[in-house]
Amino acid sequence: MQYFVQAFGAKEPYPDKYDLLMDIATEEFSHLEIVGATIQMLLSGVNGKLKDAADESEIMKIMGGKASKENVIHEAMANPHFLIESGGGPMVTDSRGIPWSGTYVNANGDLSVDLRSNMGAESRAKIVYEYLMKFTDDAYVKDTLRFLMTREIAHFQMFDAALQTIAPNFPPGVLQGDPRHSNTYFNMSNGQDVRGPWNDGISSELNEVWQYIDDPIAHVKATNGLVDQEIEGTERTESKVREMNETLSKERSQEIISASPAGEKQWSSYDASLSNKAPGSDDNITGRPRKNSPDASTRKVSKRSKI
């Protein structure tokens, strides 16, 4: 759903990314079918047993003795939603029974942000499938999970490749940030101090020299709460950053404005050879009777229209 939502804003200015997002979104919907079908096959017959309200009632199980009673209590405590609501079918919840909601969708309207968010989503999905494979010894289920896990690996690479076609793509968004603070590392924790490429040498994206602040409290006091912080270890200056901000702002804004047609808008275009066929004639692909096409005005929105 996240990729599906992100695609809408990319359709006009970035049709190549729209195609990518729609393709992967559609594939992910097919993965829902795979997961749902797998769950349904694993729970085959459960719904029928639930309908057998007399012989298979929880009261009958409890009458089977202490062990049966404890097992029923455990099932109810561990996953009451399944016992009460599912009827033996898949549920759109996480493993704790928390329902899926639109809050899981991250769509920020900037591809340098959204594509990175998608790479994170694919990474989390991959590791979840990896963990799930440890919870089953069913060869077919493992094969299904392995397939789904592998597709997350493929999608990660697709999003990464798409991100690399956006230049520049770092920092995410448009504004370049304050050159006084983009390469400072504060040694904020106690215990062993470790140096690595994240705080020593050259930064990975902006190619700045990391400034290691060993005593953050003293540094903050010396710089008047960082207000008097000097630019160090970078060729970026305030004037260069302002120039980059202005240039990139105009460039990205123009990309979107120039791709937005004036006047009437139409989301999809249709093959004239198909639209000119007589109403009620057979579809030349499926052979099924063709439905009457809605009036063109229902598919177009005037720029003056209010929604």
C-alpha positions in Angstrom: 0.0 0.0 0.0 2.9 2.4 0.7 4.3 2.0 -2.8 0.8 2.4 -4.3 0.3 5.7 -2.4 3.7 7.0 -3.2 3.2 6.4 -6.9 0.4 8.9 -7.4 2.6 11.9 -6.7 5.2 10.6 -9.1 3.0 9.9 -12.1 3.4 13.3 -14.0 6.9 14.6 -13.0 8.6 11.2 -12.7 6.7 8.6 -14.9 9.7 6.2 -14.7 9.4 6.0 -10.9 5.6 5.8 -11.1 6.0 2.7 -13.3 8.5 1.2 -10.8 6.3 1.9 -7.7 3.1 0.6 -9.4 4.9 -2.6 -10.6 6.3 -3.4 -7.1 3.0 -2.4 -5.4 1.1 -4.7 -7.6 3.5 -7.5 -6.9 3.3 -6.9 -3.2 -0.5 -7.2 -3.4 0.1 -10.7 -4.9 2.2 -11.5 -1.9 -0.8 -10.8 0.3 -2.6 -13.5 -1.7 0.3 -15.9 -1.2 0.4 -15.3 2.6 -3.4 -15.5 2.9 -3.5 -18.8 0.9 -0.7 -20.3 2.9 -2.5 -19.4 6.2 -5.7 -20.8 4.9 -4.1 -24.1 3.8 -2.4 -24.4 7.2 -5.7 -23.8 9.0 -7.7 -26.1 6.7 -10.8 -27.4 8.5 -10.5 -25.0 11.4 -13.6 -23.1 10.4 -15.6 -26.3 10.2 -14.6 -27.3 13.7 -15.5 -23.8 15.0 -19.0 -24.3 13.5 -19.3 -27.6 15.5 -20.4 -25.5 18.5 -21.5 -28.4 20.7 -18.9 -31.1 20.4 -15.9 -28.7 20.1 -17.0 -26.1 22.6 -14.4 -24.7 25.0 -16.6 -26.1 27.9 -16.2 -29.6 26.5 -12.4 -29.1 26.3 -12.3 -27.9 29.9 -14.2 -31.0 31.1 -11.3 -33.1 29.7 -9.2 -32.4 32.7 -6.7 -29.9 34.1 -4.3 -30.2 31.2 -7.0 -29.4 28.7 -8.2 -26.5 30.8 -4.7 -25.0 31.0 -4.3 -25.3 27.2 -7.5 -23.5 26.5 -6.5 -20.7 28.9 -3.1 -20.5 27.2 -4.7 -20.2 23.7 -7.0 -17.5 24.9 -4.3 -15.5 26.6 -1.8 -15.9 23.7 -4.0 -14.9 20.8 -7.7 -14.2 21.8 -8.3 -12.5 18.5 -7.8 -15.7 16.6 -10.2 -17.6 18.8 -12.9 -14.9 18.8 -12.7 -13.1 15.5 -10.9 -14.9 12.7 -13.1 -18.0 12.2 -10.0 -19.8 11.0 -9.1 -17.4 8.3 -6.2 -14.9 7.9 -6.5 -11.6 9.8 -5.0 -8.2 8.8 -3.1 -7.8 12.0 0.4 -8.2 13.3 1.5 -11.2 15.5 0.1 -9.4 18.6 -3.4 -8.9 17.0 -2.9 -5.2 16.4 -4.9 -4.2 13.3 -3.2 -2.9 10.2 -3.8 0.8 9.6 -2.8 3.6 7.3 -0.3 4.8 9.9 2.1 2.2 8.4 2.2 4.1 5.1 5.1 6.5 4.7 4.6 8.8 1.7 6.4 12.1 2.0 6.1 13.4 -1.6 9.9 13.4 -2.2 11.5 10.4 -3.9 14.8 10.9 -2.2 13.0 10.3 1.0 10.4 7.7 -0.1 12.8 5.4 -1.9 15.0 5.3 1.2 11.9 4.6 3.3 11.1 1.7 0.9 14.6 0.3 1.2 14.1 0.3 5.0 10.7 -1.4 4.6 12.2 -4.1 2.4 15.0 -4.7 4.9 12.6 -5.2 7.7 10.4 -7.5 5.6 13.4 -9.6 4.6 14.5 -10.2 8.2 10.9 -11.0 9.3 10.7 -13.7 6.7 14.1 -14.9 7.7 13.0 -15.3 11.3 9.7 -16.9 10.3 11.6 -19.7 8.5 12.9 -20.7 11.9 9.4 -21.3 13.3 8.4 -24.1 10.8 9.6 -27.4 9.6 7.1 -27.6 6.8 9.2 -27.8 3.5 6.5 -26.1 1.4 6.0 -23.2 3.9 9.8 -22.7 4.1 9.9 -22.6 0.3 7.1 -20.0 0.2 8.8 -17.9 2.8 12.2 -18.1 1.0 10.6 -16.9 -2.2 8.9 -13.9 -0.4 12.2 -13.1 1.4 14.1 -13.2 -1.9 11.7 -10.8 -3.6 12.4 -8.3 -0.8 16.1 -8.5 -1.7 15.2 -7.9 -5.3 12.9 -4.9 -4.4 15.6 -3.4 -2.2 18.0 -3.3 -5.2 15.3 -1.9 -7.5 14.7 1.0 -5.1 18.4 1.6 -4.6 19.0 1.7 -8.3 16.1 4.2 -8.7 17.5 6.4 -6.0 20.9 6.5 -7.8 19.2 8.0 -10.9 18.2 11.1 -8.8 21.1 13.5 -8.6 21.8 14.9 -6.1 19.9 12.7 -3.7 21.7 13.6 -0.5 20.7 15.2 1.8 17.2 13.9 1.3 14.9 16.6 0.1 16.1 20.0 -1.1 17.7 22.0 1.6 21.4 21.2 2.2 21.7 21.9 5.9 24.1 24.0 8.0 27.8 23.4 7.1 28.8 24.1 10.7 27.1 21.0 12.0 27.0 18.4 9.2 30.3 16.7 10.2 30.5 17.0 14.0 30.4 13.8 16.1 29.6 14.2 19.8 31.1 11.6 22.2 27.9 11.6 24.3 28.1 8.2 26.0 30.3 6.9 28.9 32.5 3.8 28.7 34.7 2.7 25.9 35.2 5.2 23.1 35.3 3.7 19.6 36.5 5.4 16.4 35.3 4.3 13.0 34.3 5.6 9.6 31.2 7.1 11.2 33.3 9.5 13.3 36.8 9.4 11.9 38.1 10.3 8.4 35.8 11.4 5.5 32.0 11.3 5.7 30.4 8.9 3.3 28.1 11.3 1.4 29.3 14.9 1.8 33.0 14.0 1.8 33.7 16.1 4.8 36.2 15.5 7.6 34.5 14.3 10.7 35.1 16.6 13.7 35.2 14.4 16.8 34.0 16.3 19.9 35.5 14.4 22.8 34.0 16.7 25.5 30.6 17.9 24.3 29.8 19.9 27.4 33.0 21.9 27.2 32.5 22.4 23.5 28.9 23.7 23.9 30.1 26.1 26.5 33.0 27.3 24.4 30.8 27.9 21.4 28.0 29.7 23.2 25.6 26.9 22.9 26.9 26.1 19.4 25.8 29.5 18.1 29.5 30.5 17.5 30.4 27.1 16.0 32.9 27.6 13.2 32.9 25.7 9.9 35.6 23.1 9.9 36.7 20.1 7.9 34.5 21.0 4.8 34.7 23.0 1.7 31.0 23.9 2.0 30.3 27.5 3.1 27.1 29.3 3.9 27.2 31.1 0.5 27.7 27.7 -1.4 24.8 26.2 0.6 22.5 29.1 -0.2 23.4 28.8 -3.8 22.8 25.1 -3.8 19.5 25.5 -2.0 18.2 28.1 -4.6 19.4 26.1 -7.6 18.0 22.8 -6.4 14.7 24.4 -5.3 14.1 25.9 -8.7 15.2 22.7 -10.5 12.9 20.4 -8.5 10.0 22.8 -8.5 10.3 23.3 -12.3 10.4 19.5 -12.8 7.0 19.2 -11.2 5.4 22.3 -12.6 6.5 21.6 -16.2 5.2 18.1 -16.0 1.7 19.3 -14.9 -0.4 20.0 -17.9 -2.5 23.2 -18.0 -6.3 23.1 -18.6 -8.2 19.9 -18.5 -6.5 16.9 -16.9 -6.9 13.2 -17.7 -5.3 10.6 -15.5 -5.2 7.8 -18.1 -5.1 7.7 -21.9 -6.8 5.1 -24.0 -6.2 3.4 -27.3 -8.2 5.2 -30.0 -8.7 2.0 -31.9 -10.5 0.5 -28.9 -12.5 3.6 -27.9 -13.9 4.0 -31.5 -15.5 0.5 -31.4 -19.3 0.5 -31.5 -21.0 0.4 -28.1 -21.8 -3.2 -27.1 -19.3 -4.8 -29.5 -17.0 -7.5 -28.3 -13.7 -6.6 -26.7 -11.0 -7.4 -29.3 -8.8 -9.0 -26.6 -11.2 -10.9 -24.3 -14.1 -11.5 -26.6 -16.5 -10.4 -23.8 -19.2 -7.8 -24.4 -17.7 -4.4 -24.0 -19.3 -2.1 -21.4 -20.3 1.4 -22.6 -17.5 3.8 -21.9 -18.4 6.6 -19.5 -18.7 10.1 -20.9 -15.3 11.7 -21.3 -16.4 14.5 -18.9 -16.5 12.0 -16.0 -12.8 11.2 -16.5 -11.6 14.7 -16.8 -11.2 17.4 -14.3 -11.2 21.1 -15.2 -8.5 23.2 -13.6 -11.4 25.4 -12.4 -13.2 22.5 -10.7 -13.3 22.4 -6.9 -13.0 19.1 -5.0 
